[in-house]
Amino acid sequence: MTTRILWISGLAAVVLAGGPSFAAAQGPSDANIRAGRRIYTQKADCQACHGWSGDGVRMDPQSPDGANLRVSTLDRDQLIFVIKCGLPGRDMPAFDRLSYSDDRCLGRTQADLDRMGLRLPDPAATLQNREVERLADFLLAKVVGQGEMTREKCVDFWGEEVDVCNEF
Ligand code: HEC
């Protein structure tokens, strides 16, 4: 727990230092949101731990339980940071290929993590900056802060009536 608090407070400092982001001002296109959903469910397999809807109910019984992203209060910059750098010691992988190879993750390197005894699971795939941006577009539009899944939100999530929406 202490580790997580340290990490998140460091994260706030980074976000403040970075200043406001204007990228989200116009709102992402539907195509970008769909691209982000594909990365979430397929390439990066976020759903293994976070569930397809981000509710924290893992899809893969072998995976650790992820956070419930539907109640997350992280903003765009914070989401991007967590996706790229992971949460060392909390089973959240880092998806930036170069994380912990230079100073991009709060100045910490793999050697620092080893020294602190903090481990990170391997990601299903590493992601380009652009892919992380699409993930953030998708998460902010359909998952983060969206609360409990309903049938209506489910149809909106998939962009069509899919069988899984009958559960709601
Ligand atoms: C191997 C399991 C696993 C995978 C795969 C995974 N996560 Fe996580 N994630 C976690 C865990 C565990 C936590 C932290 C849970 C806690 O301690 O609260 C977490 C936390 C997070 C958080 C912080 C939420 C908050 O409000 O503090 C975000 C955002 C997140 N994950 C997004 C993603 C995204 C996006 C992907 C795919 C690119 C992904 N995760 C893949 C396990 C995973």
Residues whose N, C-alpha, C, O or C-beta is under 5 A from the ligand:
A	BS01	HEC	A44 D45 C46 A48 C49 S63 P64 D65 G66 A67 S72 T73 L74 L79 V82 I83 R90 D91 M92 P93 P121
